[in-house]
Amino acid sequence: MSPHSAASHRVVVLPRLRFVRGAVIVLGPGKADLLEAIARTGSIRAAASSLGMSYMRAWSLVRVMNTEFRTPLVHSERGGTAHGGAGLTPLGERVALLYREMEQAALDAVAPGLARLRKDLKK
């Protein structure tokens, strides 16, 4: 049987929560991943690279988040001899955690329906 056949993979739910203001995505899965990667790496460039994202794209996402929240989520220092760096502000840490909590709440909310749906899926 092919490794890509329906029987070889279990169906899972992947919540894709997006918080939008007009046409602007204020926060979503990609931005949450970027926040966590910045916290982990201490660098926007390294975070972008770890996510397979361009540095310019990562900066664009950071600018949107820093603009849309009351205070910035990410702080950065320019390069120079210390090579700069970036990290999350206390609000950035809080927003990243809250996003993952809401993601888990969404999973918990759909769990009963998923259990019923699995009965109708191929084994």
C-alpha positions, 0 to 999 in steps of 0.5 A, a space after each residue: 500500500 502507498 505511504 500516501 494512501 488514506 489508510 496510512 494517515 490518521 485524520 487530524 484537525 489543524 486549526 487555522 485561527 486568524 485575527 483580522 482587521 479589515 484586510 490585515 491579518 493581525 495574528 495567525 498561524 504564520 505570525 505565531 510561528 514567527 513569534 516563537 521562532 524569534 523567541 527561540 533564536 533571538 534573531 529575526 533572520 535566524 527565525 525566518 531561516 528556520 521557517 523557510 521564510 525570507 528575511 524581508 517577509 519576516 520583517 514585514 510580518 513583524 512590522 504588521 504585528 508591531 503596528 496592530 498591537 498597543 505596544 510592539 510584540 518584537 524588539 530588535 537591535 541593529 547589527 554592528 559589532 554585537 550583531 544585533 538581535 531580536 526578542 519578544 516583548 512581554 506582550 509578545 510573549 503573552 500574545 504567543 501563549 494566548 494564540 496557542 491556548 486558543 488553538 488548543 481550545 479550538 481543538 478541544 471544541 471540535 474533538 467530539 465532532 471529530 470522533 463522530 466523523 472518524 466513524 465515517 472515514 476509511 480506516 
